[in-house]
Amino acid sequence: MPTKVSTRSSAPVHAGKRAIDRIRESARELFYRRGIRAVGVDEIVSRAGVTKPSLYRSFGSKDELTAAYLRDYGRDYFERFHATIAAHPGDPRAQIRAWMNALAARATQDAYRGCGLTNAVVEYPDPDHPAHVAAAQNKRELRAVLTAMAKAMGARDPEPLGDGLMLLMEGAYASGQLFGPGGPAGQVADAADTLIEAHLARP
């Protein structure tokens, strides 16, 4: 899932934090903005204001740090998701609408970089790579949640509706990066509503 566009400078993060937290924060900022493969360990430790041995004591390797970044990203994603849908208890259709509206707002910002988890799967297509494993786990969990919400709405076939909603979200992640403000990602909530209506309508 996407992260908020940062306006921070490239200066090292606040030195008052623990080294491991500075490393995590620096890696997340750099990995999301520039891509994981494009960022080296030297740049991460420079930004975090730590040494390489400090990074390797905490994470062992860049791959382990990458997997930790993606697990953190996935946890934060679901925290935002549940906080958004909590405003509409017992109404899964309104919950989906609220989440899609929030996605539309994020995906039409300047310099939007899409979903860090989706981007990671593209960068690391090997299904056994730690980055791919961490990102794919989140996506599978989201697919199950969307299918459960489709069932709660009373869809005739919950799985196709859940998958359709996920495809709309993934399309918003990609098109948001391509078109930016004014792009088709801004219509994702209306598209989701139309899809839901089609699946709820009785023959």
Salt bridges, closest charged atoms under 4 A:
ASP21 OD2 - ARG18 NE 2.97
GLU25 OE2 - ARG8 NH1 2.51
GLU25 OE1 - LYS17 NZ 2.45
GLU29 OE1 - ARG8 NH2 2.95
ASP42 OD1 - LYS52 NZ 2.80
GLU43 OE2 - ARG34 NH1 2.58
ASP63 OD1 - HIS129 NE2 3.34
ASP72 OD2 - ARG24 NH1 2.46
ASP72 OD1 - ARG75 NH1 3.07
ASP76 OD2 - ARG28 NH1 2.54
ASP76 OD1 - ARG75 NH2 3.17
GLU79 OE2 - ARG75 NE 3.92
ASP163 OD1 - ARG143 NE 2.73
GLU170 OE2 - LYS139 NZ 2.79
ASP190 OD1 - ARG97 NH2 2.90
ASP193 OD1 - ARG93 NE 3.45
ASP193 OD2 - ARG97 NH1 3.41
GLU197 OE1 - ARG93 NH2 2.94
